[in-house]
Amino acid sequence: MEDFDRLCGIKILLCEDHPINAQIARSVLEKQGMAVDLAENGREGVELFARSGVGEYAAVLMDVNMPVLDGLGAAREIRALGRADAASVPMIAMTADDAQQFVDDAYAAGMDAFTTKPIVPKQLFELLLKLLNER
């Protein structure tokens, strides 16, 4: 069984527009000891990331389908920010649709990984650890 203690204390930017999905994701992350900032759309996610300190977020969980600015557009904008962590922060695309085109589009937008909703905590934690270990 995987030891997820390394995730305790890290800060996650969660971009999710659906209130119930946001509540579930936040609860799952916080129960593992992570701090969570919530953005309710892609534009808000980009703004929160841009205002954060360099390296403040250990990872970004990005819903693909959101109003104002979708997750793919938000990922592109974060990656284009002129700061040290924007190009390297692990970004995970989240969507209920796992069609190959959605996966391909997520990677093309700058995502590092892809997971489907509803979130499966163990799988999400394993993915986060894998991405953090690659940094």
Sequence and secondary structure as in RCSB ss.txt:
>XXXX:A:sequence
MEDFDRLCGIKILLCEDHPINAQIARSVLEKQGMAVDLAENGREGVELFARSGVGEYAAVLMDVNMPVLDGLGAA
REIRALGRADAASVPMIAMTADDAQQFVDDAYAAGMDAFTTKPIVPKQLFELLLKLLNER
>XXXX:A:secstr
    GGGTT EEEEE  SHHHHHHHHHHHHHTT EEEEESSHHHHHHHHHHS TT  SEEEEESS SSS HHHHH
HHHHHSSSTTTTTS EEEEES   HHHHHHHHHTT SEEEESS  HHHHHHHHHHHHHH 
